[in-house]
Amino acid sequence: MSPLAPGVRPIEILGAFESTYMPRHDLDVAETTGHTRRWRQDLNLLADMGVRRLRYPIRWHRVEEIRDDYDWSDTDEVLGHLHDNGFRPVIDLVHHTSYPGWLDGFADPRFGPAYLRFAEAAARRYPWIEEYTLFNEPFSTLFLCGHEAIWPPYHRGLPSLVAILDNVLPWIGQASRMYKELLPAARHFYIDSCESHTSAGPAGDEITALANDRRFFVADALLGRHLDEDRPFVAEVIRAGGESLLSMEPAHIDVLGLDYYAHCQWHFEAPDAGVVPSPVPRPFHDLIVEYWQRYGLPCMASETNIRGFSSDRASWFKHTLEQAEQAQAAGVPMEGFCWFPSIDSADWDSLLFHCDGNIDPVGVFWLDDRLERRPSSMSRSFALAASGVPARELPAYRFQPPVSDWMKGFLPYMEHWEWQDPPADEAATSGCDTDVHMELRIRDLDAPAPLLVANNPV
């Protein structure tokens, strides 16, 4: 193993498990991938690679299936196992649409009080928690729910988004202050998408400026920072009646989690036309430095993956870890690197609108058609990194179609690599279609109208 430069510590590698709830199907991804039945096996896979820190959900939608009636039995078993076996979970209280089915989503006026009661109950029940996420990706989640009508309650447009933000963000802030009192030694990991956008020409300049401003708004509002009224998106929020969002009591945040995917960088040709992945993406390490300089908070690369063959994932892992290491070398305090998730996910090919058990080839371990967990070049690279091997020592496998097409803009940041062919004995994940360009669009709806944003391979 080649060591890092003197005085530079390896970035800690984290595991993670997907659990997003699909209210219209009353199922979550932890159930469709078999994690709820095989969680001991899945945790052992991490432990065998030396990974003891992980992002892990408390599944509110199962804890409080009946209003005001908390059933902690399943959560007690898993969290007790984590606690007793030396794992260090970053507990996740709300992951995307993971709220109880009796709520009408994030527009329901009952959401805030119910969320705060649940958050308090979780903190009192598990006082040993050291790290937590109160609400995963609030900007991305609420944007898809309240502006793009992709997730329930399927609202569209800026006034709807502002109303949902006003119904949710003050409660996140209140929960953060409450946790600072209940768990004073624990740390709040605020996690959201790490974005940057470019314009293809004058027709795309206005939407690019708006999107580059919008990406910071939720964190800025929660922290009470940078809320200048002449900012393009802030001005739009004010016109939509969101003045109260500019004067919330500041939230408490300890670590900034940056969720980064190839689709986090859009190249806008016009207000309603974007190319993704961008053909001219900025390097991830530049984005990390930018967020760190804006907020002055330690950072974590809190999510990434790519939909593709195991060898494609291994190469994207090498790239994003290398970029995180470069950010650390530039002075950013890096709190960890999390590939999300540790096993393949399911049904993201329809953005969870359908629940067909379609396996998404994105995990450290891939799932076969019986949901058996399978090792690969990706899991081998992950284990090496977990043992302290720097990104430069990980293998670089040539990308295969369609990922090779998606990666064209990123290749200049990989030109120093020594490439090798993918393992000859490694086939595509059984039952999975790697050639899916998942879109921010729901097709064949039986409810809302067509929902187009742009092509979005995930």
Buried (B, 14 or more C-beta within 10 A) or exposed (E): EEEBEEEEEBBBBBBBBBBBBBBBBEBBBBBBBBBBEBBEEBBEBBBEBEBBBBBBBBBBBBBBBEEEEBEBEBBEEBBEEBBEEEBBBBBBBBBBBBBBBBBBBBBBEEBBEBBBEBBBBBBEBBEEBEBBBBBBBBBBBBBBBBBBBBBBBBBBEBBBBBBBBBBBBBBBBBBBBBBBEBBEEBBBBBBBBBBBBBBBEEEBEBBBBBBBBBBBBBBBBBBBEBBEEEBBBBBBBBEBEBEEBBEBEEBBBBBBBBBBBBBBBBBBBBEEEBBBBBEEBBBBBBBBBBBBEBBEBBBBBBBBBBBBBBBBBBBBBBBBBBBBBBBBEEEBEBBBBBBBBBBBBBBBBBBBBBBEBBBBBBBBBBBBEEBEBBBBBBBBBBBBBBEBBBBBBBBBBBBBEBBEEBBEBBEEBBEEBEEEEBBEEBEBBBBBEBEBBBBBBBEEEEEBEEBEBBBBBB
